[in-house]
Amino acid sequence: MYTPEGDRVRYQRPGSGLTALAHLFGILAFILLLVWLLHFRGGIDLNSDNPVRVFNVSSSLMFFGFIFIAGEAMMAYKTVAAERQMQKVFHMFLHLIAIVLGIVGIHAAFKFHSQRGITNLYTLHSWIGIGTFSLFCLQWLIGLAVFLFPGASQETRARTAPWHVNGGKALLLMAICAALTGLMQRATLLRLQHQTEAHVVNFLGLAILLFGISVELSVSFGRFNA
């Protein structure tokens, strides 16, 4: 006989396992990113006279903010056992951190282009990235107004919730697309082929992709745990 409790028991274990797997891929991606930027690309410094080190700030912060922290925020809201209001506050706070890091990361990218005399916003990577950032900020503002503050009616929240949830998933995938196109673009410009650095970049891209897939599955299974 079907019962909601049966669904919770059935999906709790795979949901928890996928959350742990997502953490693992996220940490692995972060380690590979640091190895690449610190060992192969000369380090990270926003105030450096070396444009490469400035650009590395953008790569690190955009991943850490819009992929890792955003993914953790999605999983925290769906899989962490806590009061609903506390889940909302933590979820929104993590996304606010992502926005702040994104602002600094975009500033670093524009500064790099200025130092090198490169035109801004001419690649597919930059279009996806700016579009993702803009929609992310809009998503955060709507979520703040509708779900966190008590002003919106229950009917408005019910109508908005599916768009907010699925919009968040889409934005994570967009951020991953931006990251992967950025990696491909940079590897092409650096003419990376069979060097060790090329392998690090490829494994980094795979880790980012698997992190996103694991987050999506974790959130989908996690809805049965509440």
N, C-alpha and C positions, 0 to 999 in steps of 0.2 A: 504494500500500500504506500502511495506517495505521501511524504510529509516534508515540510520545509526543513525540519531538523535533519532528515536523512540527506538532503542536499548539502547542508552545512558540513556534516560528517564526511560525506563523499568527496567534497572539493577542498576541505581544509588542508589536507596533507599536500596535494599537488600545488595548491596556492602558496603554502609556506615554502615548499621546495623551490618553486619558481622565483619567489622573492629572494631567497638566499642566492640562487643562481644569478639573478639580476645584479645583486650586490657584488658578486664575484667578478662578473664581466665589467661592471662599472669601475671597480678598483683596478682590474687588469688594464683597462683602457687608459685610466689615469696614469698608471705606472709607465706604460708604453709611451704615452704622450710626453711625460717628463724625461724619459730616456732619450726620445727623439730630439726634443727642444734643448735640453741641457747638454747632452753628449755630442749630438751631431750638428745642431744648429746654433751653437754658441751662447745659449743662455736666454734669460728673460729679464728685460729691463725697459720700462716705459720711458724713462728719461735718458736713455742711451743715445749717443750720436750714431750708433750702428743701426741702420734701419731694420736689419734682420732681427735683432734682439727686440726691437719695438714691436715688430709684427708677431713675434712669438707670444707677446702678451695677449694679443687678440685671439690667437689659436687656443691658448690655454684657458682663458676666461670664458670664451664662447662655449667650449666643451663643458667646462666645470659648471657654468651657470645654466645654459639652455638645454643641456642633455643630462648631465649627471644629477644636478640638484633638482631640475624639473622632474626627472624620472623618480627620484627619491620622494619628492613631494606627492606625486601621484600614488605611489605605493603606500606612503605613510597614511594618506587619507582612507585608503581602501583596506589596508591590512593590519594597521596598528589598532589594538584594542584600547579605546579611550572614549571619553565623552564626546558627543558629536561636535559641540561648540569648540572644544579643545582641538579636535581634528581639523576643523575649519581654520582656526587661527594659525596652527602650525603649517597647514597646507599653504595658506596665503603668505605667511612669513617667508617660507622657503622660496616661493615664487618671486617675492619682492627682492630677495637676495639675488636671484637669477637676473632680474631686470637691472639691478645696480651693476652687477658684473658685466651684463651685456652692454650697458652704456659705456663702461670703461673699455671693453673689448672693441666696440665699434670706433671709439675715439682712437684707439691704438692703430686700427686698420687705416683710418683716414690719415693719421699722422705718418704712417709708413708710406702711403701713396704720395703725400706731400714731400717727404724727404727724397723719394725716388723720382718725383716728377711724373707719376703715373695717374692716368685719368681714373676718377672714381666711378663705381657702379656701372661697369661695362660688361661684367661676366655673369653667366647664369648663377654661379655661386653667390655673388653679391646680391643679385635680385632675390634669390630664395632667402638669403640671410636677412636682408632688410625687411622683406615681406613677413617672414616669421617673427622677427622682433616686433614689428608694428602690430601684428595680430595678437601676439603674446601680451603686449601691454593692454590692448583693448579687452582681451579675455580676462585679464586680471582686474581691470576697473569694473567690468560688468559683474564679475564674481563678487567683488567687494561690495558693490551696491545692492546686489540681489540676494546674496546668501549670507553675508556676514552681518550686515546691519539689519535691524528689524523693520525697515521701511517697506520692503516688498511684501505683497500679499502671498498667501500660500499658493494660490492659483498661478501667480506669476512665477514663483519658484518652480512649481511643477512643470510649467511650460518651458522654462529656461534650462532646467537640469539636463535633459538629454543633449541639448546643443552644447552646453558647457562641458559635459563629460566627453562627448565624442570630439568636440573641438579641441580639448586638451590632448587627446590621443593623436589627432591629426597634426597638431603643432609639434609634438614630440617627433613624429615622423618627418615633418618638414625640417626640423632642426638637424636631424640625422642626415637628411638629404643634403642640407647645406654643408655639414661637416664632411661628408664623403666626396661631394663635388670639390670642396676646398682642398682636401687631401690629394685628389686626382690632379687638380690644377697645379698645385705646388710641386708634386712629384714630376709632372710633365715639364714644368719650367726648370726644375733642377736637373732634368735628364736622368732621373733615377731609373735603373733597370735591374741589374742583378747584384747590386751592392747590398751590404748588410743593412744600410739605412733604408733601402727600398723594401726589404723584408719587414723591418720594424714598422714602416708606414702601412704596409699591407695588413699586417696583423693588428695594428691599431684600428684600421677601418673595419676589420672583421669584428673586433671586440666591441666597437661602438654599435655596429649593426646588431650583434647578438644581445647587447645590453637593452637596446630598444625593443627587440622582440620579446625578451624576458619580462620587461616591464609591462608591455601590453598584455601578455598572458597572465602575469601575476595579478594585475588589476582586474582582469576578467574573472579569474577564479576567486579573487579576494572578496568580491561582492557577496559571495555565499557564506563568508566567515562571520558576518556581523550578526 
